[in-house]
Amino acid sequence: MVNIVFHNSRASSSDTDEDIQAHEGELNEIQQDEIDPQISQSLFRGWYPNNSREKITFSRKLIKSFGFVKGWGKNNSEKMDKFFRDIARDKLIRFSSKQLKIFTQNFSSVLGQCGYGKVYRGELANGVQVAVKVMAQEVVGEKEFMAEVGILARLYHRNLIKLFGFCSNASMKALVFEFMEKGALCNNCSIDWEKLYHIIIGTAKGISYMHECCDQVIIHCDIKPANILLDSNFSPKIADFGLIELYDRDVNHAPSILKGTRGYLAPELLTSSETTYKCDVYSFGITLFEVVGTRIHYLDPCSEKLKLFAKEVWDKFEKDKLEEILTDRRIEEKNREQVKILLMVALWCVQRTPENRPSMSTVVKILEGEMEITEPPNPRI
């Protein structure tokens, strides 16, 4: 059996450059006092997108560790203000809770709900449609909220959700995102195969950017169809960064914390003390099985039969009968090759051994036809 060769590569800068250009001028920058240099050095040390351009007007010293919040003590309001002033220099708008109440018409239109809070539809004064994520105060602390703001402010990629601004005061913590007209991928089960294939490629590019194009590795920790949002053109954007982990490249892993969504979690998270970017790769593989299984009406969204479908795909593949799934589900001849590639990529991504899983840049190359896919071993799901 031929083994696939995995190697790292930098993603093209075109996706990030075009997204930056589209974002500039969309919202007005808040004018704030310059942050104290010593505090800036102590708070903003770490990763940055190393394909950023000189025209981008933000500090290249970013958050490396969010543990600093613990050391601020009770009287931390001044340092909190300086933190947010530095964020404002990255062209984020700091909204008041009163403004968000107006934009959302008193929070009347709920887009979604989770354990971390609710998401509402809104419209800014300039007519821009937004999604306002209001955090549950009892669940999300200052450290977690500032971590998400600090990272989202500095992620620039066409396949990552765009953060317009935030609200942080005693009564409310909220994030204001671009509005994604088509909603989550899990709610779009009838997308044609060509669109679905390009959605998968875009999602893979977004994950690859987080894993390979920043000085620190960013692990999303919750890749699933519900966190892949679609705009009016069905372009995908990864959302919900509340669980992310970061680690230095010379460390190769982050401390293992069991978090994410049941069914999408990599098996090593249950037994190991280390979390790596390969956990996202596993979740991406499970996501592929779900979107293909749902599209061919084998599964309902979020079905408990998800891993049974993955096992059936392997059984058919091992017996050289993968075509049976495609013909039984009446997939048109013109789409069968793409569906077969998606299923084979999924088998590679859900390998029980993390080292056997491909990098996301390799996944992108396979999906775009730049690299041939070889036969995967038994994933032992």
C-alpha positions in Angstrom: 0.0 0.0 0.0 1.3 3.4 -1.0 1.8 5.9 1.8 0.8 9.6 1.3 3.7 12.0 1.8 2.9 14.9 4.1 4.8 18.2 4.1 4.2 21.7 5.4 3.9 24.7 3.1 2.9 28.3 3.5 -0.5 29.2 2.2 -0.7 31.7 -0.5 -1.0 35.3 0.7 -3.6 36.2 -1.9 -6.5 35.1 0.3 -5.4 37.3 3.2 -4.4 40.2 1.0 -7.7 40.4 -0.8 -9.6 40.1 2.4 -7.6 43.0 4.0 -8.3 45.2 1.0 -12.0 44.4 1.1 -12.1 45.2 4.8 -10.3 48.5 4.7 -12.7 51.4 4.6 -15.7 49.3 5.5 -15.8 50.7 9.0 -14.3 53.8 10.6 -11.3 53.5 12.9 -11.7 54.7 16.4 -9.2 57.3 17.4 -7.7 56.5 20.8 -4.6 57.5 22.8 -1.5 55.5 22.1 -1.0 52.6 24.6 1.9 52.8 27.0 4.9 51.1 25.3 5.8 49.1 28.4 2.3 47.8 28.9 2.1 47.0 25.1 5.3 45.0 25.4 4.0 43.1 28.4 0.6 42.3 26.9 1.3 41.8 23.2 4.0 39.3 22.7 3.7 36.5 20.2 2.3 35.4 16.9 1.4 37.5 13.9 0.5 36.8 10.3 3.9 36.8 8.7 2.5 37.7 5.3 1.0 41.0 6.5 1.8 44.2 4.6 3.3 47.5 5.8 0.0 49.2 5.0 -1.7 47.2 7.8 -1.8 49.7 10.7 -1.5 47.4 13.7 1.2 46.4 16.1 3.0 43.1 15.2 3.3 42.2 18.8 0.3 40.1 19.6 -1.1 38.1 22.4 1.1 35.1 23.3 -0.4 34.2 26.6 -3.6 35.3 28.2 -2.6 34.3 31.6 -1.7 37.9 32.3 -5.3 38.6 33.2 -4.9 36.7 36.4 -2.2 39.0 37.7 -4.1 42.2 37.2 -5.8 42.0 40.6 -9.1 43.7 41.5 -8.2 47.2 40.3 -7.6 46.4 36.7 -9.9 48.8 34.9 -7.0 51.1 33.7 -5.1 48.2 32.2 -8.3 46.8 30.7 -9.0 50.2 29.0 -5.5 50.2 27.6 -5.9 46.7 26.3 -9.0 47.8 24.4 -7.4 51.0 23.2 -4.7 48.9 21.6 -7.4 46.6 20.0 -9.1 49.8 18.7 -6.0 50.7 16.8 -6.6 47.5 14.8 -9.7 49.1 13.3 -12.2 47.5 15.6 -15.1 49.6 16.8 -15.9 49.5 20.5 -19.7 49.7 20.8 -21.8 50.6 23.8 -24.5 48.3 25.0 -27.0 51.0 24.1 -25.8 51.1 20.5 -26.1 47.3 20.2 -29.6 47.5 21.6 -30.5 50.0 18.8 -28.7 48.0 16.1 -30.5 44.8 17.1 -33.9 46.4 17.7 -33.7 45.5 21.4 -32.3 42.1 20.6 -35.4 41.0 18.9 -34.1 38.7 16.1 -32.2 35.6 17.5 -30.0 33.8 14.9 -28.7 31.1 17.3 -28.0 30.1 20.8 -25.3 28.0 22.6 -23.9 27.5 26.1 -21.8 30.7 25.7 -24.7 33.0 24.9 -27.0 34.1 22.0 -26.4 35.5 18.6 -28.7 38.3 17.3 -29.2 39.9 13.9 -28.5 43.6 13.6 -27.8 46.5 11.3 -25.3 49.2 11.9 -26.1 52.9 11.3 -24.3 52.7 7.9 -26.5 49.8 6.8 -24.0 47.0 7.2 -25.7 43.8 8.4 -24.1 42.2 11.4 -24.4 39.3 13.8 -24.1 40.3 17.5 -22.9 37.5 19.8 -23.8 38.4 23.4 -21.9 36.4 25.9 -23.4 34.8 29.0 -21.7 36.7 31.7 -21.7 33.7 34.1 -20.0 31.5 31.5 -17.4 33.7 29.8 -14.9 35.5 31.9 -12.7 38.5 31.1 -9.8 36.3 30.2 -11.7 34.2 27.7 -13.4 37.2 26.2 -10.2 39.2 25.8 -8.5 36.2 24.3 -11.1 35.9 21.6 -11.1 39.7 20.9 -7.4 39.8 20.8 -7.0 37.0 18.3 -10.0 37.8 16.0 -8.8 41.4 15.7 -5.7 40.2 14.0 -6.8 37.3 11.8 -7.1 38.3 8.2 -8.3 35.5 5.8 -11.2 35.3 3.4 -12.3 32.0 5.0 -12.3 33.2 8.6 -15.3 35.2 10.1 -14.6 39.0 10.2 -14.9 40.8 13.5 -16.2 44.4 13.2 -16.2 45.3 16.8 -17.0 44.5 20.4 -18.7 45.7 23.6 -17.2 45.3 27.0 -18.7 46.8 30.2 -20.1 45.7 33.5 -23.4 44.7 32.0 -22.5 43.2 28.7 -19.7 41.4 26.7 -20.5 41.1 23.0 -18.8 40.5 19.7 -20.0 42.1 16.4 -19.4 40.0 13.3 -20.2 40.3 9.7 -23.5 38.8 8.9 -23.5 35.5 6.9 -26.7 35.4 4.9 -26.8 31.6 4.2 -26.2 30.6 7.8 -24.4 27.5 8.9 -23.3 24.7 6.6 -25.3 22.2 8.7 -28.5 24.0 7.7 -27.8 23.9 3.9 -28.2 20.2 3.2 -29.3 20.5 -0.5 -26.3 22.5 -1.8 -25.2 21.1 -5.2 -22.0 19.1 -5.3 -19.9 21.7 -7.1 -20.7 24.4 -4.5 -20.1 21.9 -1.6 -16.7 21.0 -3.0 -15.6 24.6 -3.1 -17.0 25.2 0.4 -14.9 22.3 1.7 -11.8 23.7 -0.1 -12.4 27.2 1.4 -12.8 25.7 4.9 -9.6 23.7 4.5 -7.8 26.9 3.5 -9.0 28.7 6.6 -7.8 26.0 8.9 -4.5 25.8 7.1 -4.0 29.5 7.6 -4.5 29.1 11.3 -2.2 26.1 11.5 0.6 27.2 9.2 0.7 30.9 8.4 1.1 32.4 11.9 4.1 32.4 14.1 2.2 30.4 16.7 0.0 27.5 15.8 -3.7 28.3 16.3 -5.9 25.3 17.1 -9.6 26.0 16.6 -10.7 23.1 18.8 -14.3 23.0 17.5 -14.4 22.4 13.7 -17.8 21.2 12.7 -20.6 22.1 10.1 -22.3 24.4 12.7 -19.2 26.6 12.9 -18.8 26.9 9.1 -20.9 29.8 8.0 -21.8 30.8 4.4 -22.2 34.2 2.9 -24.6 35.2 0.1 -22.3 33.6 -2.5 -21.9 30.4 -0.4 -18.3 31.3 0.4 -17.4 29.6 3.7 -16.0 31.3 6.8 -15.0 29.5 10.0 -16.6 31.0 13.1 -16.7 30.5 16.9 -13.2 31.0 18.2 -14.1 30.8 21.9 -12.2 27.5 22.5 -9.0 28.2 20.6 -5.5 27.1 21.8 -2.1 28.5 20.8 1.3 27.1 21.0 4.8 27.9 19.8 6.2 25.9 16.8 9.2 24.8 18.8 6.9 23.3 21.4 4.8 21.3 19.0 1.7 21.0 21.3 -0.5 22.7 23.7 -1.6 21.3 27.1 -4.5 19.0 26.6 -7.9 20.3 27.7 -10.9 18.3 26.9 -13.1 20.8 25.1 -15.0 20.9 21.8 -18.1 19.0 20.6 -18.7 15.3 21.3 -18.4 13.3 18.1 -15.9 15.6 16.5 -13.2 15.2 19.2 -9.9 13.5 18.2 -9.5 10.2 20.2 -6.1 11.3 21.7 -7.8 14.1 23.6 -9.3 11.4 25.8 -6.0 9.8 26.7 -3.1 12.3 26.0 -1.8 15.3 27.8 -1.0 17.0 24.5 -3.2 18.9 22.0 -1.9 19.5 18.5 -3.2 20.9 15.2 -3.9 17.3 14.2 -7.0 17.5 16.5 -8.5 20.0 14.1 -7.6 17.7 11.1 -9.6 14.9 12.8 -12.6 17.2 13.3 -12.4 18.3 9.7 -12.5 14.6 8.6 -15.6 14.0 10.7 -17.1 17.1 9.2 -16.5 15.7 5.7 -18.3 12.5 6.6 -21.2 14.5 8.0 -21.7 16.9 5.1 -21.4 14.0 2.5 -23.5 11.7 4.5 -26.2 14.3 4.9 -26.1 15.4 1.3 -26.7 11.8 0.1 -29.5 11.4 2.7 -27.6 8.7 4.5 -27.6 10.9 7.7 -29.6 13.5 9.4 -27.6 16.6 10.5 -25.7 15.8 13.8 -26.7 12.2 13.4 -25.6 9.6 16.0 -24.9 7.3 13.0 -22.0 9.5 11.8 -19.2 7.1 12.8 -21.2 4.2 11.5 -21.2 5.9 8.1 -17.5 6.5 8.4 -17.0 2.8 9.1 -19.2 1.8 6.2 -17.1 4.1 3.9 -13.9 2.3 5.0 -15.5 -1.2 4.6 -16.5 -0.3 1.1 -13.2 1.2 0.3 -11.2 -1.8 1.7 -13.3 -4.1 -0.5 -12.8 -1.8 -3.5 -16.5 -1.1 -3.6 -16.6 2.6 -2.7 -18.5 3.2 -6.0 -21.5 1.3 -4.5 -22.2 4.1 -2.1 -22.1 6.6 -4.9 -24.4 4.6 -7.2 -26.8 3.5 -4.4 -27.3 7.1 -3.5 -27.8 8.1 -7.1 -24.9 10.5 -7.3 -24.6 11.7 -10.9 -21.6 10.5 -12.9 -20.2 14.0 -13.2 -20.0 14.4 -9.4 -18.7 11.0 -8.4 -15.0 11.7 -8.6 -15.3 14.7 -6.4 -17.4 12.8 -3.8 -14.9 9.9 -3.9 -12.0 12.3 -3.2 -13.9 13.9 -0.3 -14.5 10.5 1.3 -10.9 9.4 0.8 -9.6 12.7 2.3 -12.0 12.1 5.2 -10.5 8.6 5.8 -7.0 10.2 5.9 -8.1 12.9 8.3 -9.7 10.6 10.9 -6.7 8.3 11.3 -6.5 7.2 14.9 -2.7 7.9 15.0 -2.3 11.7 14.7 1.0 11.4 12.8 -0.8 9.6 10.0 -3.2 12.6 9.4 -2.2 15.1 6.7 -1.6 18.7 7.3 -4.4 21.0 6.1 -2.1 22.5 3.4 -1.8 18.9 2.0 -5.5 18.5 2.1 -5.9 21.8 0.1 -3.5 20.5 -2.5 -5.3 17.2 -2.8 -8.7 18.9 -3.1 -7.4 21.4 -5.7 -5.8 18.6 -7.8 -2.2 19.6 -7.1 -1.4 16.4 -5.4 -2.7 12.8 -6.0 -4.4 11.1 -3.1 -3.1 7.6 -2.2 -4.9 4.8 -0.5 -5.4 5.4 3.2 -4.8 2.8 5.9 -7.6 1.6 8.2 -8.5 4.6 10.3 -9.7 2.3 13.1 -12.6 4.6 14.0 
